[in-house]
Amino acid sequence: MSTNIIVINEDFKKRTAIKGVLFDMDGVVLDTEKLYTRFWQEAAQYYGYPMTKEQALGMRSLNRGVGEAKLKSYFGESVDYEQVRNKRMELMDAFIKREGVERKPGIVELLDYLDANGIKRAIATSSPLERTQLYLMQVGLIDRFDALISGYMVEKGKPEPDIYLYAASQLGLKPNECVVLEDSPTGILAAHRAGCIPVMVPDQDEPDEETKKLLYGVADSLFFVKELL
């Protein structure tokens, strides 16, 4: 097996045949996670909060309640989560309007492999559906997925399992028939809680020891995911 992938828990493959792949969008399908990191920092700084890169990474993929609690743990109860979040969105939207978004390397090749092998696929992202559709349209991938699932469609966002349970159901599959591709510990925890097969494709950082305990494997990039399938 390639040195570009690491299988951590072989038992996942013994459960059932893999019939679906559920993709996180930012940092997995699109090279946008770095923008969230950048603009969380810039938005916080705008309001006088010196957010570090590590703190910005900690804000990834969190639902509103968990995200607000995280931000307050950084800067105290007086910080206005909605204000900082809205500024982050404003700055990031302006940047993307100027510069556009980019696909992650290997996504087209992986989707072609899924087509050839009859494997279903869905996007399962914390981003709003309209934003998801816009970004995927910009990079020519809007028609490559069987379903587009937004965190706004479910009661609780990541790290709760709702989005992956719903995404699997929309493909007509059981959670344990679905590999989840994620780049953040929060997303991996959501996939694990849903009973899916979690695979990390690192983007901003590598999995920590706690995250490794939840993984089937790690792939250096999307080019190598098919080896885990």
PyMOL commands that set and color helices and strands:
alter all, ss='L'
color gray80, all
select helices_A, chain A and resi 11-15+33-46+53-57+64-75+81-99+107-116+129-138+151-153+162-170+175-177+185-194+209-212+222-228
alter helices_A, ss='H'
color red, helices_A
select strands_A, chain A and resi 5-7+20-23+120-125+147-150+178-182+197-200+217-219
alter strands_A, ss='S'
color yellow, strands_A
deselect
rebuild
show_as cartoon
